[in-house]
Amino acid sequence: MSRSKWKPGYISYSLVKRILTSPQKNNFEVEERDTTVFPLLYNKSIRVYNGKIFKVIVPDENYLYFKLGCFANPRASIQHKKKVEKNK
């Protein structure tokens, strides 16, 4: 079930605290994929944990109010191999 539209976006208190206490630092690790992208996060390198690895995301104005989990897909995309016909 998705979050209600009338509620504000979610951002973890620990992430806001880390950003505000070290403004010169531009590299943050986040494990909460449900965190909403706010203008506070623009042009900062955010490493989002997808369950296996950390994926690097640099949000800009096109990412505004999306969830970080949208950009760190936990499943790998499957690419099927084409069959090669044998020459007879």
LUMNU-284870 format. One record per residue (C-alpha): residue number from 1; x, y, z. Coordinates in Angstrom, 1 decimal. Layout:
BEGIN
rec k->NUM, px->X, py->Y, pz->Z
...
***
This chain:
BEGIN
rec k->1, px->0.0, py->0.0, pz->0.0
rec k->2, px->1.5, py->3.3, pz->-1.0
rec k->3, px->1.8, py->6.4, pz->1.3
rec k->4, px->-1.1, py->8.8, pz->1.4
rec k->5, px->-0.8, py->11.9, pz->-0.8
rec k->6, px->-1.8, py->14.3, pz->2.0
rec k->7, px->1.2, py->13.2, pz->4.1
rec k->8, px->4.6, py->14.8, pz->3.6
rec k->9, px->7.4, py->12.9, pz->2.1
rec k->10, px->9.6, py->10.7, pz->4.4
rec k->11, px->13.2, py->11.3, pz->5.0
rec k->12, px->15.1, py->9.7, pz->7.9
rec k->13, px->16.2, py->11.9, pz->10.8
rec k->14, px->19.6, py->10.3, pz->10.8
rec k->15, px->20.2, py->11.2, pz->7.1
rec k->16, px->19.1, py->14.8, pz->7.7
rec k->17, px->21.4, py->15.0, pz->10.7
rec k->18, px->24.4, py->13.7, pz->8.8
rec k->19, px->23.8, py->16.1, pz->5.9
rec k->20, px->23.4, py->19.2, pz->8.1
rec k->21, px->26.3, py->18.4, pz->10.4
rec k->22, px->28.8, py->17.9, pz->7.5
rec k->23, px->27.7, py->20.2, pz->4.6
rec k->24, px->31.1, py->19.9, pz->2.8
rec k->25, px->30.7, py->16.1, pz->2.6
rec k->26, px->29.0, py->14.9, pz->-0.5
rec k->27, px->29.0, py->11.1, pz->-0.1
rec k->28, px->26.4, py->9.4, pz->2.1
rec k->29, px->25.3, py->5.8, pz->2.5
rec k->30, px->21.5, py->5.1, pz->2.9
rec k->31, px->19.8, py->1.8, pz->3.7
rec k->32, px->16.3, py->3.2, pz->3.7
rec k->33, px->15.0, py->2.9, pz->0.2
rec k->34, px->11.7, py->4.6, pz->1.2
rec k->35, px->13.4, py->8.0, pz->1.7
rec k->36, px->12.0, py->10.7, pz->-0.5
rec k->37, px->14.4, py->12.9, pz->-2.6
rec k->38, px->14.2, py->16.5, pz->-1.4
rec k->39, px->16.1, py->19.5, pz->-2.7
rec k->40, px->18.4, py->19.0, pz->0.3
rec k->41, px->19.9, py->16.0, pz->-1.5
rec k->42, px->20.7, py->17.7, pz->-4.8
rec k->43, px->24.2, py->17.1, pz->-6.2
rec k->44, px->25.2, py->14.9, pz->-3.4
rec k->45, px->26.4, py->11.4, pz->-4.1
rec k->46, px->24.1, py->9.0, pz->-2.3
rec k->47, px->24.9, py->5.3, pz->-2.1
rec k->48, px->21.6, py->3.4, pz->-1.7
rec k->49, px->21.6, py->-0.2, pz->-0.5
rec k->50, px->19.6, py->-2.6, pz->-2.6
rec k->51, px->20.0, py->-5.7, pz->-0.5
rec k->52, px->23.3, py->-6.8, pz->-2.0
rec k->53, px->25.4, py->-3.8, pz->-2.9
rec k->54, px->25.3, py->0.0, pz->-2.7
rec k->55, px->24.3, py->1.8, pz->-5.9
rec k->56, px->25.5, py->5.3, pz->-6.4
rec k->57, px->22.8, py->8.0, pz->-7.2
rec k->58, px->23.4, py->11.7, pz->-7.8
rec k->59, px->19.9, py->13.3, pz->-7.6
rec k->60, px->19.1, py->16.4, pz->-9.6
rec k->61, px->15.8, py->18.3, pz->-10.2
rec k->62, px->14.3, py->15.4, pz->-12.2
rec k->63, px->14.5, py->13.1, pz->-9.2
rec k->64, px->12.5, py->15.4, pz->-7.0
rec k->65, px->9.9, py->13.7, pz->-4.7
rec k->66, px->10.7, py->10.2, pz->-6.0
rec k->67, px->11.8, py->7.5, pz->-3.6
rec k->68, px->15.4, py->6.4, pz->-3.5
rec k->69, px->14.3, py->2.8, pz->-4.0
rec k->70, px->13.1, py->3.6, pz->-7.5
rec k->71, px->16.7, py->4.1, pz->-8.6
rec k->72, px->18.2, py->1.1, pz->-6.8
rec k->73, px->16.4, py->-1.9, pz->-8.2
rec k->74, px->17.0, py->-5.0, pz->-6.1
rec k->75, px->16.5, py->-7.4, pz->-8.9
rec k->76, px->18.9, py->-7.9, pz->-11.8
rec k->77, px->17.5, py->-7.5, pz->-15.3
rec k->78, px->17.5, py->-10.8, pz->-17.2
rec k->79, px->18.8, py->-10.9, pz->-20.7
rec k->80, px->18.2, py->-14.1, pz->-22.6
rec k->81, px->20.8, py->-15.3, pz->-25.1
rec k->82, px->19.8, py->-15.7, pz->-28.7
rec k->83, px->20.2, py->-19.2, pz->-30.2
rec k->84, px->22.9, py->-19.5, pz->-32.7
rec k->85, px->22.1, py->-21.7, pz->-35.7
rec k->86, px->24.6, py->-24.4, pz->-36.6
rec k->87, px->25.9, py->-24.5, pz->-40.2
rec k->88, px->25.2, py->-27.9, pz->-41.7
***
